Amino acid sequence: MNINDIFDRILLRSGQFILRKSNVEIDVDSFRILVEDALAIYNKAYPFTKQYSIEIIYPRSVVLDENFDKEMGRSPDWVSEVTPIRYLGNSYNMGMRTTDTFLIDPIEAPWDYNKHTKLLTVPYSAFYKIVLCYYHQIDSKFDEITGETVYDIKTISAQDGIFFKLLQGMFLTGIGRSRRAFTLNDLPITVDASEMASEGKELIDEAKEEIKNIQKFYLAMG
């Protein structure tokens, strides 16, 4: 999701849509820092995960680099699960198929992932289910047409409700601490800044509590 789209969503959720972006105390660049802070909390409990079914044969290893999944375009931060789902036994000899494959129930098997070399190594040739974990991160790309840098988070969508709740709380706290009053069409509108900051803190606390309840703790057991 584009940072600008996230900004618009937070403005709407916070009731700030009546103002132009230029009149909001936190601009998009400053807002990006809030997004980074929110991701730092969200990543600890709810990283992005992606499941693959792949065939790994002789030499029984696969490189999990940026070319493994071009949609992600980067290596996983860690591997959570590697489970054989179709065992090939001796059906491969130096990379050549010699016998038919057969199905068995998923079994436990030792495996190793070297984050430095990006190499996943398995004990025998088989079809594997692997679960890769990625931290949510902000990617940047220069738009040659507009001459601006575009910021995007590939792994965040509208379904990440708790993340938006956390970010909304941070946003309200930020503008609540800096705001006293603003003017709309020459009409002064007083805002209870302390109440806004208090509402923001309450949202942050609620989001953190919800994150504890939905955290993917099992991903660390790979």
Secondary structure in CASP SS format (residue, H / E / C, confidence):
PFRMAT SS
TARGET T0000
AUTHOR 0000-0000-0000
METHOD secondary structure of the structure
MODEL  1
M C 1.00
N E 1.00
I H 1.00
N H 1.00
D H 1.00
I H 1.00
F H 1.00
D H 1.00
R H 1.00
I H 1.00
L H 1.00
L H 1.00
R H 1.00
S C 1.00
G C 1.00
Q C 1.00
F C 1.00
I C 1.00
L C 1.00
R C 1.00
K H 1.00
S H 1.00
N H 1.00
V C 1.00
E C 1.00
I C 1.00
D C 1.00
V H 1.00
D H 1.00
S H 1.00
F H 1.00
R H 1.00
I H 1.00
L H 1.00
V H 1.00
E H 1.00
D H 1.00
A H 1.00
L H 1.00
A H 1.00
I H 1.00
Y H 1.00
N H 1.00
K H 1.00
A H 1.00
Y C 1.00
P C 1.00
F E 1.00
T E 1.00
K E 1.00
Q E 1.00
Y E 1.00
S E 1.00
I E 1.00
E E 1.00
I E 1.00
I C 1.00
Y C 1.00
P C 1.00
R C 1.00
S E 1.00
V E 1.00
V E 1.00
L C 1.00
D C 1.00
E C 1.00
N C 1.00
F C 1.00
D C 1.00
K C 1.00
E C 1.00
M C 1.00
G C 1.00
R C 1.00
S C 1.00
P C 1.00
D C 1.00
W E 1.00
V E 1.00
S E 1.00
E E 1.00
V E 1.00
T E 1.00
P E 1.00
I E 1.00
R E 1.00
Y E 1.00
L C 1.00
G C 1.00
N C 1.00
S C 1.00
Y E 1.00
N E 1.00
M C 1.00
G C 1.00
M E 1.00
R E 1.00
T C 1.00
T C 1.00
D C 1.00
T C 1.00
F C 1.00
L C 1.00
I C 1.00
D C 1.00
P C 1.00
I C 1.00
E C 1.00
A C 1.00
P C 1.00
W C 1.00
D E 1.00
Y E 1.00
N E 1.00
K C 1.00
H C 1.00
T C 1.00
K C 1.00
L E 1.00
L E 1.00
T E 1.00
V C 1.00
P C 1.00
Y C 1.00
S C 1.00
A E 1.00
F E 1.00
Y E 1.00
K E 1.00
I E 1.00
V E 1.00
L E 1.00
C E 1.00
Y E 1.00
Y C 1.00
H C 1.00
Q C 1.00
I C 1.00
D E 1.00
S E 1.00
K E 1.00
F E 1.00
D E 1.00
E C 1.00
I C 1.00
T C 1.00
G C 1.00
E E 1.00
T E 1.00
V E 1.00
Y E 1.00
D E 1.00
I C 1.00
K C 1.00
T C 1.00
I C 1.00
S C 1.00
A C 1.00
Q C 1.00
D C 1.00
G H 1.00
I H 1.00
F H 1.00
F H 1.00
K H 1.00
L H 1.00
L H 1.00
Q H 1.00
G H 1.00
M H 1.00
F H 1.00
L H 1.00
T H 1.00
G H 1.00
I H 1.00
G H 1.00
R H 1.00
S H 1.00
R C 1.00
R C 1.00
A E 1.00
F E 1.00
T E 1.00
L E 1.00
N C 1.00
D C 1.00
L E 1.00
P E 1.00
I E 1.00
T E 1.00
V C 1.00
D C 1.00
A H 1.00
S H 1.00
E H 1.00
M H 1.00
A H 1.00
S H 1.00
E H 1.00
G H 1.00
K H 1.00
E H 1.00
L H 1.00
I H 1.00
D H 1.00
E H 1.00
A H 1.00
K H 1.00
E H 1.00
E H 1.00
I H 1.00
K H 1.00
N H 1.00
I H 1.00
Q C 1.00
K C 1.00
F H 1.00
Y H 1.00
L H 1.00
A H 1.00
M H 1.00
G C 1.00
END
